[in-house]
Amino acid sequence: MNWTKLIYVLIIVLLYTPMVFLGANVFFPKYTGADSYYHYEYNDCYQKYPASAFEKASTQEQEQIAQKQATCQKEQQQTQQTFEQAKQQYEGTKYIFVIAFNLIILLIALFLPKLQDSVTMGLFLSSIVTTFGATIQYFNSKSKIGFIALVITFFLTLYFINRKKDTFVDWKEKK
């Protein structure tokens, strides 16, 4: 086994995968980092209507406070649901970007004959690893276009392996 070629493949995989995900976050910055989850307002329902005020209130006032709290909670749930739906749609677009980029790289690895075997293998493995990672990360995006791109990636992978089966791992040092 030619360990130098294996190291080249690993270097490509280790650099490519974070590059693609970082690129996705650079070109699609919404819902990343601290903005990746819904933040409740600081003056949420329980702070607007604290328990101490509830305990001191009359029965009629307690009913009004409880009703206001329930209304406030419903409003917050609707706001959160709107946020989650927008995030899911946005992440579907980000997933399509990652998958499309990986498809392009897979096609380059498949049809550019002038690349060294280690570079071709590195690009192939990188695109597959990154596609797998993106599928896991954006699994809940429910992107139909992303699914179609994933199916295309799967069949291109089968074609790649079948086409390169003779040289896929045949990296013996030539003397």
ABEGO torsion letter per residue (X at the ends): XBAAAAAAAAAAAAAAAAAAAAAAAAABABGBEAAABBBBBABBAAAABBAAAAAABBAAAAAAAAAAAAAAAAAAAAAAAAAAAAAAAAAAAAAAAAAAAAAAAAAAAAABAABBAAAAAAAAAAAAAAAAAAAAAAAAAGBAAAAAAAAAAAAAAAAAAAAAAAAAABABBBX
